[in-house]
């Protein structure tokens, strides 16, 4: 009950933020000098043709009218517009407009690209957490010993290295000199070869093909994951270490020590859980840095994801595409932060979704 | 330790709290407690920290290189580098269409030395080493300038929001939240393409953009500090004496929040260098003839396999410089935190 009410309240609080993002991106992208129609049609298009296309994309209407229409289109539930004037009507679904560059609905492009970026980000954060959490704990436990020094140097270098440069060097070493791993694009785990469809979902053959398909998926994922995940790994290691150190210096840990509880047990049973709170926060907040990193990583590895999509939008002055992708990034970030806050309660039972005080 | 008195603020650097009970601070005398907080104490502590000093050394070297390069470019019109070295943007072989050469297979220039190009030449016959040297100038300038923009803007917004509270706070902090929710890099890319479609001053715009995008971080930091400083008695006293709000913020609130801001600013310079390198790599920062590390990595990308040395050295330069700022930032943070001292 508490959880449900808390989540609802946080989602409602997110609406003004999303409205703000929509507003900023709308006015920013409409302030981009240059005419997208010129870019689309080439150097000297016929005037009538230009006018027709302007009308098709609604670019002939005044800015404020376009803004209101845009807000009505992107709001998922109730606001609808006739000639730009909003009225309340049950209109479901989100319309992000048509991409001028691709000539296709923006939602369609995002549906195509978002899973790619999500796979990359998920894999990068998994890599970061799996390596950073043990590294940080060991580092704190063996404070000022060689293990600690090594892990601190790794973390320091990790937060100081440009992610795209790591990607470039990984390509040189692992793709070129060693030839072990591919250096471009990703393979989606669910894009099975046609033979699998012919075999049918229930056959053994299908599952054999599906399983062997995961090999190239992983091979393509490894280098971009390290490139994008290293920064996160280093940041989480640093947070994990200082959080663990803080917990280990608490009175209750001293007490447990005095009672003769073994160090391993103190780490596992006492200090570990409360030390995860700052780590959860940093993962939520670092979603945005990771999105920025995804733009660079996708460029380096020629991956067709959200990052390269927004670059295409910016380079072609494609307003709907810029606005749509930025809005989706903002939405994911806001949802990520809410999810972070909710997961606090699982780690820290003292957090009560704040409805006691109300 | 009881530590429950409202005056007890040893964890922060407020200077007003000298009157701490003797048993409250583990036997320290009042003057000693005062000596443990504040900026001067932080700097004294810093001198005992070898890693922070290493960071300071790296920063000093980079800044010195940047200053020499700036003097050479702005005042001497590349006289210094051309006399003792090569022009960073035109280079010794810029007009030839020769293929790039690596460390092992260089242009031989008898008039200078046998090792004319210690790091090879790039795809336009320009000396890589001199371009790396000049890249320091862009990195350091951009890092410091954008951080100052973010620091000043963020500090003022945060101080105003925290001091007045109410709707001003709500509006400013929602604004910061929105700015924070759009990925940093993407925000700056959009800003650059809006303000400078021809990319004539892209580096300048990117620098300002990174500064603006870093404002929320500083604003939040200052705001939370202001909340504690606002309740201090000397601020009350200043108010009662009829001192203007503007003066209270500038004279009392901001100086009392300085130490954590300094830590954040040091780390932010390193971050700004990384982000500007990323922007230049994507083509939204420094532009082709300019010698910037990110731009050099951009040009290295199509030649990655035949000429890997193009990409190795600029990346190492970025890494080295940013490590310097992170070392100093970490050292400052530890030095500013009295709990860590023994």
Interface residues (C-beta under 8 A of the other chain):
Chain A: X16 X17 X20 X21 X24 X25 X28 X29 X31 X32 X33 X34 X156 X157 X159 X160 X161 X162 X163 X164 X165 X168 X169 X171 X172 X176 X288 X289 X291 X292 X293 X295 X296 X299 X300 X310 X311 X314 X315 X317 X322 X326 X329 X330 X333 X334
Chain B: X174 X175 X177 X178 X180 X181 X182 X183 X184 X185 X186 X189 X190 X191 X193 X194 X197 X270 X274 X275 X277 X278 X281 X282 X294 X297 X300 X301 X304 X305 X308 X311 X312 X314 X315 X318 X319 X322 X323 X326 X327 X330
